[in-house]
């Protein structure tokens, strides 16, 4: 029989202690001891532990293991399937995080109702009562006699119920409310979150049940609980955007079965989250006439080219240290671009406040936005407009060169599909064959890009 022993481990150095202490005796860190369980396996037999033991898995060569194709289950929501990598993989564990009220429970309830028509589904709520879940389903116009509901927070009872019902997909809302009787700490603590998640992951792999875990986020916007929680699961999804905004975005930060940084766009309506099949249309605020400080760029979110509008405002500063403010862009990256513009473009902004913004609330982290940001800042500084049918992308190096970005052909095709007639791109991203209706201007230096843009 396996005997369980409760110990306390230091989160800083990993030292273990038989009881809780305010300070770690090895590294001296304060309040770093967390409760853990250690299972001591009692072995029997003279040759216990040898390779010939029952249950020991033999070593296999890589070419002997058949790479079976993963059979994905569609969730019934195309944008959600895109973020998951094409559908839900049996036995996978998906962790979803986001601000309160942004739509995590709404999306999962819609998903389970859609999948419950073909598969056995189980929704476990630890934060709301069954009446509250039923009220949300009624408000969203969801009706299902196949979806099972359970209000429970003890993981042992949750797993016993799941083994009896044998669902194909299960939701635990949320992991911070679930606890195990093996530990004495309160639900939501580091030890409880880690241990309960480990038991749920083990159940998912053994039973081939797809499990969704809902996670709380901290004030900084990261998932609450131990960082190891993100390493245990197969997929980590984050809701982006403000809960007061109509449009919500889900980004995959980790996915063992698909592309990372894949983006799904939804619109919150009275009947729940509705997928947005053409997100470029909501990020482009087509002005009636050209305005200074505005340019359209093509960014790449996962495998999807996305057109977004980059705006900049450059104004005289009345402070000793001019302000550098960005929304949806990296602030340090903009400071570097201003230095490159000064050195290789001959434009000084040391006495100017610079503000940069990506319209629509989307966050652009790739370097392909460099050229668009520089052109938007120059347009605002000189009070000169850029053509409305111009699209821009490219990375700017410290030496003033325009460097290529990945998937340039796909970006140009997306721009041509939305009616753009001119494109300013790096020379290495120039298409080999002309694109119908699109004039491509390929540049290799910053001064060439400024001349071509204006």
N, C-alpha and C positions, 0 to 999 in steps of 0.2 A: 504494500500500500504506500501511496505517496503522502508524506507528511508536510503540511504547510507551516511555515514559520514566518512571523511578522518581524521585519527588520526596518531600519531607517537608513536611508542612503543620502549622501551629500550630493547635491546637484552641481557643485563646483568641482570637486575632485573625485567623486565616486566612492569615497570611504563609507563603510557600513558600521552601524552602531546598534546594540541590542535595544536601546531605548532612546526616546527623543531628548535632545539637548539643545539649548539655545545657540550654542557655538560648536562648530565642527572641531573635533580634537586633532585632526590631521592638518587641515589647511587654515583653520581659524576663521572661516566665513560664518557670519551670523545668519540665523533663520534659514539655513540651507538644507536641513534634514527633512526629507519627505518619506512617508511610509511606503514600503514595498512588501511584496510577498515573495518568499523563496520556497520553491518546492524541492524538498529533499527526496530523491528517488531511492528506495530501498531495493537493492539488487540481490538476487539469490542465485545460487549455483556456483560451481567452481570456476566456470569459464564466462561468467557474466561480464559483459562489456566487450567481448571479442566480436570479430566481424561475422561470425557464424550465428549470432543470436537471432532469435525470431523477431521479425519486424525491422531488422537492419536492412537498409536500402543498398543494393549493390551499386558500384560505380559504373556509369555508362559513358561511352564515347559520344562526342558531340554529333558525329554523323549517324549514330545509331538512334538518336532521338528524332522521332517524326515531327516536323513542324506543322502540326495541324492548324488549319484555318480557324480563326476565332469566329464563332457564330454569334453575331450581334442581334440584340432584340431592339427593335425600334420603340421609342418612347411615345410616339404619336405626335411629338412636337419637333419639327424639322430643325429649328435653331438649337434646341437642346441636344439633338442627335449630333449636330455639327460640333458642338463644344466637347461632347463625349468622345468624338473620333469616329462617328458613324453609327452609333447606337450603344446600347448597354450590354456589357460583356457579363455573362453568367459567372458568379463567384467574385466579382469585383466589388470593391468598397470605395464609394465616392463621398468625399467630404465637401460640404457646401457651407461657405461662410458669407457673412454680410451684415450690414447694419440692421438694427431692429426696424421692422415694418417695411423692409425693402422688397419682400415678396418671396422669401425662401419657402415658407410653409405653403403659400399659394401655388407656387410652381410645382412642388412635390405632390401636392394633393391633386392638381390637374394631371400630373404624370401618372400617378397610381390609378386614378379613375380611368384614364385612357388605356393603360396596360392591363387593368383588371378585367377588361372585356375578353382578353385572351389568356391571361395568366393569373394564377393565384397571387394576390397582393395583400400585404399587411402593413397598416399604418399604426405606429406606436407613438403615442404622445405622452411626454412627461411634463409638459408645461401647461397644457390646456385640458379641459375636460372633454368628454365625448360630445356633449351638447355644443360646446364651442366649435369643435371641428365640423359637426353637422350643420351648424349655423353658417359657417364659412362656405361649405359646399352648397347650401341652399342659396346663399347670396351670389355665388358664382354660377349658378345654374347647372351644377354638377349633380347627377343622380346616378347612383350605382348600388346595386344589391349584392355585388360580388366583392366589394372592398371590405376587408376586415379591419376593425378598429379596436385598439387596446390602450387603455390608460394605465401605464405601469412604469416604475422607475427602477425596480430591482432587476439587475441583469440576469440573475439566475432564473427568475420566472419568465423573463422575456425569451431567453434561449429555450427553456422548456416548452413554452407555447409555440415557438417557431419550429422546433423539431416535430411537434405534433401536427401543426397545420401544414408544414412544408411549403411555404410560399416561394414563388420564383423571384419576387422583388419585395424588399422590406425597407421601411423608412423609420429611423429613430430620431425623434425631434424632442429634445436635443441631447447631445452626448454629455453636456455639462450637468444634466439633471439625473443621469443614470448612475447608480452606485452598485457596488458589490459587497456582500456580507463578509468577504474575506478581509476587508480593511475597516478600520475604525474611524477614518477621517470622514469629513463631511462631503456630500456630493459636490462636484465641481472643483475639488482640489486636484493638484497635479497627480497624486497617486491614484485617485479614483478615475480620472479621465484616462490615464494611461492604461490601467488594468482593465477597465470595462471595454475600452476600444480594442485592446488585444484579444479579449474573449469574443467580441463581435467579429473581428477580422478572422479569427480561427474558425468560427462557425461558418462564415461566408465561404471560406476556401474548402471546407469539408463538405458542405451541402450544396455548393454551386448556386447559392442564393445571392443575388445582387442586393447590396445593402447601401442605402443612402444615410449618411450621418450629417445632421445639422449642427454647426458649431457657432458659438458666440464669438464676437470680436471684441477686442480691447479698444480703448480710446484712440490708439494709434492706427486702428484699422486692421490689425493682424488677429489671427485666430487665438482665442484664449486657451490656456492650458499648455502642456509641454510641447516643445518643438518636435519631439519624437512622434507626436500624433500625425503630423504631415508625412513622416517617413513610413509609417505603418500602412497607410491607405494607398490605393492605386491611383486615385485621381483627386486633385484639389481644385475646387472651383470657387471663385470669388464673385460676388455681386459688386459691380461698380456703378457709380452714379449716386445722386442724391435721392433720398426717399421721397422728397417733394417734387422731383422731376418726373415727367410722364414716362420717359424712356429709361429702361434699365438694361445694363449690359452684364453678361456673365463671361468671365475670362478663365481659361484653364491655365493654372500655374504649374501643374504637374499632371501628367497623363501617361501611364505606362502602355496605353493602348491607342494612342493618337498623338496628334501634334500639340505641342505646348504653345501657349499664347493664342490659341484659337478663341475667337470672339463670337458670342451670340447676342443678338439685339432683340429686345422685347419692348412692348408698349403696355403700360398698365392701364387697363380699362375697367369698367364696372363689372365685367364678366371675367376678370382675371387677366393674366399675362397673354398678350397676343404677339406672335412672332412677326418681326419686320424683315421681309424678304429682300428689300432694297435699302439697306441702311445708309448708303451714300446720299440718298435724297433728303434725309432728315438732318445731315450734317452740313449741307450746302444751303446757305441762305442767299439765293440768287438775288443780288441787288438789281434794282431797276436801272441803275447806271453805275459805272465804275467808281469806286471810292478809294482814296489813298489808304495804304496800310493793310490791304487785304489781298491774299493770294490763295489759290487752291492747290493742294498737294495730294499725291497718292501715297498713302501709307499701306503697309502690309500687316494685317492682323492674322497671324497664323497662316492659313493658306488663302485668305480672302483679301484682294485689293480693295481699299476703302478710300473714297474721296472725302477729304475734310478741308475746311477753310481755316487758314492760319491768319490771325489778325495781330497787328502790332501798332503801338502808339508810342511815339518818341516826342517828348516835350521838354522845354527848358526846365532845369532843376533849380530850385531855390534852397537846396540843402547842401551841406558840405560834402556828403556822400550821396551821389545820385542813386536813385532806387532802381533795382533790377527785379522785376516781379514777373513770374510766369504762372500760367494756369494750363495744365495738361502737357507741359514741357519741362525738361530738366533745367533748373536755374543755373547750375554750373556750366551746362552746355551753352546756354545763351551768353554767359560772361566770356567764354572762350571764343564764341563767334564774333562778339564785339571786338575782341583783341585782334582776331584775324582780319576783320573789316578795317580796323585802324591801320594795321601793318601793311596789308596787301591791297587794300582798296582805297587807302588814303582818306578815310572818313573817320573823324574823331567824334566820340560820343561821351567824353569824360565829363561834360557839363550837362548831360541830358538824362532825364528819367526815361527808362525803357520798360514798356509793358508788353507782354506777349501772351496770346490766348488761342486755344484751339476751340472752335465753335462746337457746341453740342455736348460738351462734357466728356468727350473721349480723351484718353491719355495716350500720347504718342511718345514712345520710348526709343524708337529706332533712330539711327543717325541719318536716315534718308530725309529728315525734315530740315536739315541744316540749310540747304539752299533756299527753301521756302521761307524760313525765318529771316534770313539775311535780306531777301528781296522785299519782304513785308516791312522790315525796319527801314530799309532805304526808301521805300515808297512813302512811308509816313514822315520820315525826316525831310525829304525833298518835296513833300506834298504833291507827288506825281502818281498818277494811277497806273496800274498794270492792266493789260487787256483782260476782259472778262472771259474770253475763250482760251486763256493760257493756263496750263497746268505745269507744276514744277515738282521735281524731286531730285535728290542728290546729296552726297556727303561732302562736307568741306573739311579739308585737312589743314593742319597748322602751317603748312608751307603755301597755302593759297590754292592748292589743286582741288579739282572737283573729282571725287572718287565715285566709282560705281556702287550701286546697291543691288541686292538680290531681286530676282524676278522682274527685271525691267520690262520685258515684253508683256507680261500679264498686266502690269500697271498701265502701260500705254493702251492696251486693248480696253481696259476699264474706262480710261479717260475718253477714248473715242466713242465708246458706247453711250456715254452721257453727254455727247454733243460738243466736246472740246475740240478746237481746231488747231491749236498750237501747243507744243510741249517743249519745255526747256529741261534737258536731261544731261547727265554726264556722257562724255564721248564714248566710253566703253559700253554704255547702255543703249546706244543708237541701234535701231533695228536693222537687220540685214536686208529685209524686204520692206518696201514702203507700206504704211498702213493707210488705208483708204480714208480720206477726209481729215487726216492729221498731219500737220507739218511739224517735223521734229528738228529742233535746234540743239545740236550736240556741242558742248563746251568742255574744255579741259582746265581752264583757269578761272579764278574769281573775277578778274577784270573783264574777261570775255562774257561771263554770265551777266554782269551788271550792264554791259553794253547791249547785249541781246535782249535783256528784260525791259530796258527802257528805250 
